């Protein structure tokens, strides 16, 4: 039997390795355990102006992308359907699902940021959304507080690139979906059009942080958001990650030339 003293060097080495792990936070590398807190700080700062900034940054295109996304989800007009909207923020996707679906469609909106959840609740009350079919939960996408096979669909829009361990979020999506359930993701992706990609980069790295500084008083969160887009996997590698999580019939569709991509997969 190994003695306690014999185990100590190995344990120390493992702890040392763990403390040295890093993850990308935009273009910076940060300690693994620090990333979630840094991401939380970004969204705490932008929550109150999040929707206004989305309009300014995308010239309103985000509304069309989200409309298309929910149309592809196609929540039923008749029959029960429970959708989990992860990183649902201020409710843009959840509200669209309720508008498009029938009276038995319910949405649970989950977001790790309490400030974003507060803004979503405020909007829901102000816009008189059907609160009997809508619930809000502060939750981590990597460790969802829901039983296995709880939902008919899982949506995440412009949120998965901010998750420290994307593979854990995908595994959780598979776990909480019922057999036959659908995973759907809308995310900024890889534009591959000569000249246009250079213009897009110039706009992203100069205009967006500058607008963020004017509107919110701080351009740093928007620089991170732009950088996080560049660090996110391109369409095909991300599709392979979805497949690796266990999903089948995986696919994607580019939108606006690849500025955004809609990804999907089924739990079969």
C-alpha positions as CSV (number, residue, x, y, z in Angstrom):
1,X,0.0,0.0,0.0
2,X,1.4,3.4,-0.9
3,X,2.1,5.7,2.0
4,X,0.7,9.2,2.3
5,X,4.1,10.7,1.7
6,X,4.4,8.7,-1.6
7,X,1.2,10.1,-2.9
8,X,2.0,13.7,-2.1
9,X,4.4,14.5,-5.0
10,X,2.0,13.1,-7.6
11,X,-0.9,15.1,-6.1
12,X,1.1,18.3,-6.1
13,X,2.1,17.8,-9.7
14,X,-1.5,17.4,-10.7
15,X,-2.5,20.5,-8.8
16,X,0.3,22.4,-10.5
17,X,-0.9,21.3,-13.9
18,X,-4.5,22.3,-13.1
19,X,-3.3,25.8,-11.9
20,X,-1.4,26.3,-15.2
21,X,-4.3,25.6,-17.5
22,X,-5.4,28.6,-19.5
23,X,-8.4,29.6,-21.7
24,X,-8.9,32.4,-24.2
25,X,-10.6,35.5,-23.0
26,X,-10.8,37.3,-26.3
27,X,-7.2,37.5,-27.5
28,X,-5.8,37.1,-24.0
29,X,-5.0,33.8,-22.3
30,X,-6.2,33.8,-18.7
31,X,-6.2,31.2,-15.9
32,X,-8.9,28.6,-16.5
33,X,-10.6,29.4,-13.2
34,X,-10.7,33.1,-14.0
35,X,-12.5,33.1,-17.3
36,X,-16.1,32.7,-16.1
37,X,-15.8,35.6,-13.7
38,X,-14.3,37.8,-16.4
39,X,-17.2,36.9,-18.8
40,X,-19.7,37.6,-16.0
41,X,-18.2,41.0,-15.5
42,X,-18.6,41.8,-19.2
43,X,-22.3,41.1,-19.2
44,X,-22.9,42.8,-15.9
45,X,-21.6,45.9,-17.5
46,X,-23.6,45.7,-20.7
47,X,-26.9,44.3,-19.5
48,X,-28.8,47.6,-19.3
49,X,-27.9,48.6,-22.8
50,X,-27.5,45.1,-24.4
51,X,-30.5,45.3,-26.7
52,X,-29.7,48.9,-27.8
53,X,-26.1,47.9,-28.6
54,X,-27.2,44.8,-30.6
55,X,-29.2,47.1,-32.9
56,X,-26.3,49.5,-33.3
57,X,-23.6,46.9,-33.8
58,X,-25.5,44.9,-36.4
59,X,-27.5,47.7,-38.0
60,X,-30.6,45.8,-36.9
61,X,-29.7,42.6,-38.7
62,X,-29.7,40.6,-35.4
63,X,-33.5,40.9,-35.4
64,X,-33.7,39.2,-38.8
65,X,-31.2,36.5,-37.8
66,X,-33.2,35.8,-34.7
67,X,-36.5,35.7,-36.6
68,X,-35.0,33.2,-39.0
69,X,-33.6,31.1,-36.2
70,X,-37.0,30.8,-34.4
71,X,-38.7,30.1,-37.7
72,X,-36.3,27.2,-38.2
73,X,-37.1,26.0,-34.7
74,X,-40.8,26.2,-35.7
75,X,-42.4,25.8,-32.2
76,X,-45.8,24.0,-32.6
77,X,-49.0,25.8,-32.8
78,X,-50.8,22.8,-31.2
79,X,-49.5,20.5,-28.5
80,X,-47.0,20.9,-25.6
81,X,-43.4,21.9,-26.2
82,X,-40.9,22.9,-23.5
83,X,-37.9,24.9,-24.8
84,X,-34.8,25.7,-22.8
85,X,-33.2,28.9,-24.0
86,X,-29.6,29.0,-22.6
87,X,-27.7,32.3,-22.4
88,X,-31.1,33.8,-23.1
89,X,-30.2,37.2,-21.7
90,X,-32.9,39.8,-22.1
91,X,-35.4,37.4,-23.7
92,X,-35.1,38.1,-27.5
93,X,-35.2,34.4,-28.4
94,X,-37.6,33.3,-25.7
95,X,-40.2,36.0,-26.6
96,X,-40.0,35.1,-30.3
97,X,-40.6,31.4,-29.4
98,X,-43.7,32.3,-27.4
99,X,-45.0,34.6,-30.1
100,X,-44.6,31.9,-32.9
101,X,-45.7,28.9,-30.9
102,X,-49.1,27.9,-29.6
103,X,-50.6,28.2,-26.1
104,X,-48.9,25.0,-24.8
105,X,-45.4,26.2,-25.7
106,X,-43.3,27.0,-22.6
107,X,-39.8,28.5,-22.4
108,X,-37.3,28.3,-19.6
109,X,-34.8,31.1,-20.0
110,X,-31.4,30.3,-18.3
111,X,-28.5,32.7,-18.1
112,X,-25.4,32.8,-15.8
113,X,-25.6,36.5,-15.4
114,X,-28.1,37.7,-12.8
115,X,-28.0,41.2,-14.3
116,X,-29.1,39.8,-17.7
117,X,-31.9,37.8,-16.0
118,X,-33.1,40.9,-14.2
119,X,-33.2,42.8,-17.6
120,X,-35.1,39.9,-19.1
121,X,-37.7,39.9,-16.3
122,X,-38.0,43.7,-16.6
123,X,-38.7,43.4,-20.4
124,X,-41.1,40.6,-19.9
125,X,-43.2,42.7,-17.5
126,X,-42.9,45.9,-19.6
127,X,-43.9,44.1,-22.8
128,X,-46.7,42.1,-21.0
129,X,-45.3,38.7,-22.1
130,X,-47.2,35.6,-20.9
131,X,-45.4,35.0,-17.6
132,X,-47.4,31.8,-17.0
133,X,-45.5,30.2,-19.9
134,X,-42.1,31.8,-19.2
135,X,-39.6,31.2,-16.4
136,X,-36.2,32.7,-15.6
137,X,-33.3,30.8,-14.0
138,X,-29.7,31.8,-13.2
139,X,-27.8,28.8,-14.4
140,X,-24.4,27.8,-15.8
141,X,-24.5,26.2,-19.2
142,X,-21.8,23.8,-18.2
143,X,-23.9,22.4,-15.2
144,X,-27.6,23.0,-15.8
145,X,-29.9,22.5,-12.8
146,X,-32.4,20.4,-14.7
147,X,-33.1,16.6,-14.7
148,X,-32.1,14.5,-17.7
149,X,-34.5,14.5,-20.6
150,X,-36.5,17.6,-19.4
151,X,-36.9,19.6,-22.7
152,X,-38.1,19.2,-26.2
153,X,-35.7,21.8,-27.6
154,X,-32.5,23.6,-26.6
155,X,-31.7,27.0,-28.1
156,X,-28.6,29.2,-27.5
157,X,-28.1,32.4,-29.5
158,X,-24.8,34.4,-29.4
159,X,-23.9,32.8,-26.1
160,X,-22.0,29.6,-26.6
161,X,-18.7,31.3,-27.6
162,X,-18.7,32.9,-24.1
163,X,-18.8,29.5,-22.3
164,X,-15.4,28.5,-20.9
165,X,-15.7,24.8,-21.9
166,X,-17.9,24.5,-24.9
167,X,-17.8,20.7,-24.9
168,X,-19.3,20.7,-21.4
169,X,-22.2,22.9,-22.5
170,X,-22.8,20.7,-25.5
171,X,-22.8,17.6,-23.3
172,X,-25.3,19.3,-21.0
173,X,-27.5,20.2,-24.0
174,X,-27.6,16.5,-25.0
175,X,-28.3,15.4,-21.4
176,X,-31.3,17.7,-20.7
177,X,-33.0,17.0,-24.1
178,X,-35.6,14.3,-24.5
179,X,-35.0,11.6,-27.2
180,X,-36.1,13.3,-30.4
181,X,-35.2,16.7,-29.0
182,X,-33.4,19.3,-31.1
183,X,-30.3,21.4,-30.4
184,X,-30.1,24.8,-32.1
185,X,-27.4,27.3,-31.9
186,X,-27.1,30.8,-33.5
187,X,-23.6,32.2,-33.4
188,X,-21.2,34.6,-35.1
189,X,-19.0,32.6,-37.4
190,X,-16.4,32.8,-40.1
191,X,-16.9,35.2,-43.0
192,X,-15.0,33.9,-46.1
193,X,-15.6,36.5,-48.8
194,X,-12.4,38.3,-50.1
195,X,-12.3,42.1,-49.3
196,X,-15.6,41.9,-47.3
197,X,-13.8,40.0,-44.5
198,X,-11.2,42.8,-44.3
199,X,-13.9,45.4,-44.1
200,X,-15.8,43.4,-41.5
201,X,-12.6,43.1,-39.4
202,X,-12.0,46.9,-39.6
203,X,-15.6,47.6,-38.6
204,X,-15.5,45.1,-35.7
205,X,-12.3,46.3,-34.1
206,X,-12.7,50.0,-34.5
207,X,-16.4,51.0,-34.8
208,X,-18.0,48.5,-32.3
209,X,-15.7,49.3,-29.3
210,X,-16.0,53.0,-30.1
211,X,-19.9,52.8,-30.2
212,X,-19.8,50.8,-27.0
213,X,-17.7,53.4,-25.2
214,X,-20.2,56.2,-26.3
215,X,-23.4,54.2,-25.4
216,X,-22.2,52.5,-22.2
217,X,-19.2,54.5,-21.2
218,X,-16.9,51.5,-21.6
219,X,-15.6,50.1,-24.9
220,X,-13.6,47.2,-23.3
221,X,-16.5,44.7,-23.0
222,X,-17.3,45.2,-26.7
223,X,-13.6,44.7,-27.7
224,X,-13.8,41.3,-25.8
225,X,-17.0,40.4,-27.6
226,X,-15.4,41.1,-31.0
227,X,-12.3,39.2,-30.1
228,X,-14.3,36.2,-28.8
229,X,-15.9,35.9,-32.2
230,X,-12.5,35.5,-33.8
231,X,-11.5,32.8,-31.3
232,X,-14.7,30.8,-31.9
233,X,-14.4,27.7,-34.1
234,X,-15.4,28.0,-37.8
235,X,-18.5,26.3,-39.0
236,X,-17.2,22.8,-39.8
237,X,-15.1,22.3,-36.6
238,X,-18.0,23.5,-34.5
239,X,-20.3,21.0,-36.3
240,X,-17.8,18.2,-35.4
241,X,-18.0,19.3,-31.7
242,X,-21.8,19.0,-31.8
243,X,-21.5,15.5,-33.3
244,X,-18.9,14.5,-30.7
245,X,-21.4,15.5,-28.0
246,X,-23.7,12.8,-29.3
247,X,-26.0,14.7,-31.7
248,X,-27.1,13.3,-35.1
249,X,-28.2,14.8,-38.3
250,X,-25.9,17.8,-37.5
251,X,-25.8,20.6,-40.0
252,X,-25.5,24.4,-40.4
253,X,-26.5,27.2,-42.6
254,X,-24.6,30.4,-43.2
255,X,-26.4,33.7,-42.8
256,X,-25.2,37.1,-44.3
257,X,-22.2,35.4,-46.0
258,X,-21.1,33.6,-42.9
259,X,-21.1,36.5,-40.5
260,X,-23.5,34.3,-38.5
261,X,-24.2,30.6,-38.8
262,X,-27.2,28.6,-37.6
263,X,-26.2,25.1,-36.3
264,X,-28.5,22.2,-35.4
265,X,-28.5,18.6,-34.3
266,X,-30.9,16.0,-33.0
267,X,-30.8,13.7,-29.9
268,X,-31.9,10.4,-31.5
